[in-house]
Amino acid sequence: MPQRRVITGRSQEPRQRFAEELRTLRAASGTSLRALGERLGWDWSLFGKMEKGETLGSPEVVQALDQHYGTPGLLLALWELAAGDHTQFRERYRRYMALEAEAVSLWHFAVSVLPGLLQTPGYAREVLAAGGLKGKELEQQVEARMGRRELLEGEDSPRFRTIVSEAVLRTALLNTREWRGQLEYLSDMAERPNLAVQVLPFSAGPYGLDSTDVWFLRLPQGRTVAYTENAHCGDLIEDSAAVEKLQGAYDAVRDLALSPAESRKFVLRMLEEVPCDPST
């Protein structure tokens, strides 16, 4: 099949195209981000993040922008394409991402890295760069990871529980300011009613998932699938017997972990240990 000819010169990736369209429309209107926020009643920083591709925003925000710019339905259509686009993720994650978008609840265990759903842009960038990504590919993957966070936003967001090994919180970023921001974000998210964060302390001793990052997705029809991964590969597990065995190991880890309230206090203590930025 011949390659599609590029006519406009704009991105053909849905998320990037949506962000580009927002930037173009605002530039044409001559409106600043701050003025746009005041006019539409949302924090202006939200529109900045949408134009950078860090978030898609909600349908209500996009509909308000459509009305403001006089583009009825255009931005909302682009938003829908961007929200449903899974091709931005590497091939091995694509089926998992499609299932994640359908899940009614998610359980997770982290051995060494915070889950993507709770990462800040600075954390994601440093972790992905350590894995060898750079340049355009790095920025694309950071953008894709930030888009995943929208799964936990809104009234219909699924329940999410993550248990993180203490090692995750002891592995600080090289950038102190970004590390502080990540811990603050984690602490804030831990207070959300649909989200539970638990810490598995070193004092818990050996445990059954000591080398396995794992996700469990409960789907609308009641079926649960699992996804295990390391830095180099991932494996989607749909066989019910294998999933049940992994869930047994997960339940044992949860019994060893600190409660959500104790875990948030643990995160706050870690935050207090972060050196102050010398520039402040």
Protein Blocks (a to p, Z undefined) as FASTA:
>chain_A
ZZdddfklpafbfklmmmmmmmmmmmmnopafklmmmmnopafklmmmmmnopagbjfkl
mmmmmmmnopghklmmmmmmmmmpcklpcfklmmmmmmmmmpmbdcdddfkbccfklccf
klmmmmmmmnopacjllmmmmmmmmmmmmmmgcjkbccddddddfklmmmccfblmlmmm
mmmmmmmmmmpmkbccddddfklopafklmbccdddddfkopacdddddfkbccddfbfk
lmmmmmmmmmmmmmmpccfklmmmmmmmmmmmpccdfkZZ
